[in-house]
Amino acid sequence: MKYPYESVIINEEVPMLMLMTSVRYVAMHWHDRIEFLFVLRGKIQVFVGTEEYALKENDLLLINSNEVHGVEASEDNRVLLLQIPLSFVEKWYQNIEVELFHCQSFLEKEQGRYNHIRFLMVLLMLTLRKKELGYEIKIHSLLLDIVYHLISKFRVTNHKQITRNSIKDIERLTRITNFIQMNYMHPITLNEIAENEGLTVPYLSRYFQQHIGQPFVKYLNGIRLEQAVKYLLENNWPVIQIAMESGFSSLNTFHKLFKETFHTTPYQFRKNQQKTFSHSLKNEVKGIESYEYTEEDDLNELEKYIQSLEIIN
């Protein structure tokens, strides 16, 4: 599945996904990459399985590969996102697929080992932004340093502390969520999916809650809400058209869910986003859609972070 904040550069020379952005809504999903979320400004709600975390400025969270997770935010924020494919790590550490990590800075007072990850992430983003001669070498070096620090400082020795989906579960969940992704604009019922999977409705309902971390209807509405946000940012369609195109049964249902999630109406949300976008349009970074921050502003903010973290380190 494709999600807005994952639309970033990845190639053989730069084996990662990284972005400094504002996150609004990302439906529950998973991937075979280790993911770091570092909040630079504002607040976000992160859902990992059945757990919910309220992240604020300077908080750092790691999401293990194939852990189901999603993000919501009702206020402006700036987040540094880093995803490292397991295939990259396997070249130097073959056991990475069976390893689990626990990195949640907001649960501890001692921040030394977290500051090192923060420092490396900011330096990595600066290196990627500047693209100076030989920057690919530096990126590989920083990535390996992050992986080494992760393995040496955050590896879970008792795997009962963290659970993630098996290959069989991933295959089933992929079929189900792909079906939802392709048909969210139409009426979808749990009965229909249960029949496709050869399962009973009660069993599928429990299974979905257990592995996705939320009821089927909430997940389905999340996919529709994610699409609605995209339409609001990219089109000038009437709100009622956006509601219908996104699969909501009525405008009232759409309004109610949108306000519960973002604490504002769809109309006001689009109005606020258009103001922010027009303010920075002159210096907009090309190639990354729907993100309002300029490259110059990014570099200035990153430089400030690297200076403060250098003092700590």
C-alpha positions in Angstrom: 0.0 0.0 0.0 1.1 3.6 -0.7 0.8 6.3 1.9 1.4 10.1 1.6 4.4 10.4 3.8 6.2 7.5 2.1 6.4 9.2 -1.3 10.1 9.8 -1.0 13.3 9.0 -2.8 14.7 5.5 -2.6 17.3 3.9 -4.9 20.3 1.7 -4.8 22.7 4.5 -3.9 20.5 5.8 -1.1 18.9 2.7 0.5 16.3 4.3 2.7 13.1 6.4 2.8 13.5 9.7 4.6 11.4 12.8 4.8 11.0 15.9 6.9 7.3 16.7 6.7 4.0 17.5 8.3 1.8 14.5 8.9 -2.0 14.7 9.0 -3.4 11.3 8.6 -1.9 7.9 7.7 -4.2 4.8 7.9 -3.1 1.7 9.6 -0.5 -0.2 7.5 2.7 -2.1 7.7 5.9 -2.7 5.7 9.2 -4.7 5.8 11.2 -1.6 7.0 12.3 -0.4 10.4 10.8 3.0 10.9 11.8 5.9 13.1 9.5 8.9 13.9 11.3 11.9 15.4 8.9 14.8 16.3 10.6 18.1 15.8 7.6 20.3 16.5 4.0 19.9 17.5 2.2 16.7 18.5 1.1 13.5 16.7 -0.9 10.4 17.7 0.8 7.1 16.7 -1.1 3.8 16.8 1.0 0.6 16.8 -1.2 -2.4 17.0 -3.5 -1.9 19.9 -1.2 0.6 21.6 -1.6 4.4 21.2 1.2 6.9 21.8 0.9 10.7 22.1 4.2 12.0 20.8 5.3 15.6 21.4 8.4 17.7 20.5 11.7 15.7 20.7 10.0 12.4 21.2 11.5 9.4 19.3 9.7 6.2 18.4 10.8 3.1 16.6 8.3 0.9 14.7 9.5 -2.6 14.0 9.1 -4.2 10.5 5.6 -5.6 9.9 4.1 -3.9 12.9 0.7 -2.4 12.0 0.8 1.3 12.6 -0.9 4.6 11.7 -0.7 8.3 12.5 -3.2 11.1 13.2 -2.6 14.8 14.0 -5.0 17.6 14.6 -2.4 20.4 14.8 0.6 21.6 12.8 3.6 19.4 13.3 7.1 18.7 11.8 8.3 15.1 11.8 11.5 13.5 10.7 10.8 10.1 9.2 13.3 7.4 8.5 12.6 4.0 7.1 15.4 1.5 6.7 14.7 -1.6 4.5 15.5 -5.0 6.1 17.2 -5.9 2.8 19.8 -3.2 3.4 20.6 -4.4 6.9 20.8 -8.1 5.9 23.9 -7.4 4.0 25.8 -6.9 7.3 23.5 -8.5 9.9 21.7 -11.6 8.6 19.5 -12.1 11.8 17.7 -8.7 11.3 14.5 -10.4 10.3 14.1 -12.1 13.6 15.2 -9.2 15.8 12.9 -6.9 17.6 13.7 -3.4 19.0 12.3 -1.2 21.7 13.0 2.5 21.3 10.5 4.8 22.9 12.3 7.9 24.3 9.2 9.3 26.1 9.3 6.3 28.6 12.8 7.1 30.0 14.4 10.0 31.8 17.9 9.1 30.6 18.2 10.3 27.0 21.8 9.6 26.1 21.2 6.7 23.7 18.2 8.4 22.1 20.2 11.6 21.6 22.7 9.6 19.5 19.9 8.4 17.2 18.4 11.9 17.0 21.8 13.3 16.1 22.4 10.7 13.4 19.0 11.2 11.9 19.3 15.0 11.6 22.8 14.6 10.2 21.5 12.1 7.7 18.7 14.4 6.6 21.2 17.3 6.2 23.5 15.1 4.1 20.6 14.1 1.9 19.4 17.6 1.5 22.8 19.2 0.6 23.9 16.3 -1.7 27.6 17.4 -1.6 30.3 15.4 -3.5 30.4 11.8 -2.2 27.2 12.2 -0.1 26.2 8.6 -0.9 29.2 7.4 1.0 28.3 9.5 4.0 24.7 8.3 3.9 25.8 4.6 4.0 28.1 5.4 6.9 25.4 7.1 8.9 22.8 4.4 8.1 25.2 1.7 9.3 26.0 3.7 12.5 22.2 3.9 13.2 21.8 0.2 12.6 24.8 -0.6 14.9 23.5 1.6 17.6 20.0 0.1 17.3 21.4 -3.5 17.6 23.7 -2.7 20.4 21.4 -0.4 22.5 17.8 -1.2 21.7 17.6 -5.0 20.8 14.9 -6.9 22.7 16.2 -10.0 24.3 12.8 -11.2 25.5 10.6 -11.3 22.3 7.5 -11.6 24.4 7.7 -7.9 25.1 6.8 -7.2 21.4 4.7 -9.2 19.1 4.3 -8.8 15.3 2.4 -10.6 12.6 3.6 -13.9 11.1 4.1 -14.4 7.4 0.8 -16.2 7.1 -1.0 -13.4 8.9 0.7 -10.8 6.7 -0.4 -12.6 3.6 -4.0 -12.7 4.8 -4.0 -9.1 6.0 -2.5 -8.0 2.7 -5.3 -9.7 0.7 -7.9 -8.1 2.9 -6.4 -4.6 3.0 -5.7 -4.6 -0.7 -9.4 -5.4 -1.3 -10.4 -2.6 0.9 -7.9 -0.2 -0.8 -9.4 -1.0 -4.2 -13.0 -0.8 -3.1 -13.2 1.8 -0.3 -15.4 4.0 -2.6 -18.1 1.3 -2.7 -20.2 -0.2 0.1 -18.0 -2.9 1.7 -19.2 -5.3 4.4 -17.4 -7.7 6.7 -19.6 -10.4 5.4 -18.2 -9.9 1.9 -14.6 -10.1 3.0 -15.3 -13.1 5.3 -16.8 -14.9 2.3 -13.8 -14.1 0.1 -11.5 -15.5 2.9 -13.6 -18.5 3.7 -14.0 -17.4 7.3 -17.0 -16.7 9.6 -17.9 -13.1 10.3 -17.4 -13.4 14.1 -14.0 -14.9 13.6 -12.9 -12.3 11.0 -14.1 -9.5 13.2 -12.0 -10.8 16.2 -9.0 -11.5 13.8 -9.2 -8.0 12.3 -9.3 -6.3 15.8 -6.4 -8.5 17.0 -4.0 -7.9 14.1 -5.0 -4.4 12.8 -5.6 -3.0 16.3 -9.0 -1.5 15.5 -12.5 -2.7 14.4 -13.1 -3.3 10.7 -15.5 -0.3 10.3 -12.9 2.1 11.9 -10.2 0.9 9.6 -12.4 1.2 6.5 -13.4 4.7 7.5 -9.7 5.5 8.1 -8.9 4.5 4.5 -11.8 6.7 3.3 -10.7 9.6 5.5 -7.1 9.4 4.3 -8.4 9.6 0.7 -10.7 12.5 1.6 -7.7 14.5 3.0 -5.9 13.9 -0.2 -8.8 15.2 -2.2 -9.2 18.2 0.0 -5.5 19.1 -0.5 -5.4 18.4 -4.3 -8.8 19.4 -5.6 -11.4 22.2 -5.4 -14.3 19.8 -5.4 -17.3 20.5 -3.2 -17.1 18.8 0.2 -20.1 16.7 -0.6 -18.4 15.4 -3.7 -15.3 14.5 -1.8 -17.4 12.7 0.8 -19.1 10.6 -1.9 -15.9 10.0 -3.9 -14.2 8.8 -0.7 -17.0 6.2 0.0 -18.8 7.9 2.9 -22.5 7.1 2.9 -23.6 10.6 3.8 -22.2 14.1 4.2 -23.2 14.1 7.9 -21.2 10.9 8.5 -18.1 12.4 6.8 -18.4 15.7 8.8 -18.8 13.9 12.1 -15.8 11.6 11.5 -13.6 14.4 10.1 -14.3 16.7 13.1 -13.7 13.9 15.6 -10.3 13.3 14.0 -9.0 16.8 13.1 -11.1 19.0 15.4 -12.2 21.1 12.5 -14.5 20.9 9.5 -13.4 19.7 6.1 -14.0 23.2 4.7 -11.9 24.9 7.3 -9.2 22.3 7.1 -8.8 23.0 3.3 -8.9 26.7 3.9 -6.1 26.5 6.5 -4.0 24.3 4.3 -4.3 26.6 1.3 -3.2 29.5 3.4 -0.1 27.6 4.5 0.6 26.4 1.0 0.3 29.8 -0.7 2.7 31.3 2.0 5.5 29.0 0.9 4.7 28.5 -2.8 7.6 30.5 -4.1 10.2 28.2 -2.5 8.4 24.9 -2.7 10.5 21.8 -3.0 9.7 20.1 -6.3 9.0 16.4 -6.5 7.3 16.0 -3.1 3.5 16.6 -3.4 1.3 18.1 -0.7 4.1 19.1 1.7 4.4 22.8 2.5 7.9 23.2 3.9 10.7 24.8 1.8 14.1 23.4 1.4 15.7 26.5 2.8 13.6 26.4 5.9 14.3 22.7 6.3 18.1 23.3 6.2 17.9 26.2 8.7 15.9 24.1 11.2 18.1 21.1 10.8 21.2 23.1 11.3 19.8 24.4 14.6 19.0 20.9 15.7 22.4 19.5 14.8 24.1 22.4 16.8 22.0 21.7 19.9 22.5 17.9 19.7 26.3 18.4 19.2 26.4 20.3 22.5 24.5 17.4 24.3 26.8 14.8 22.7 
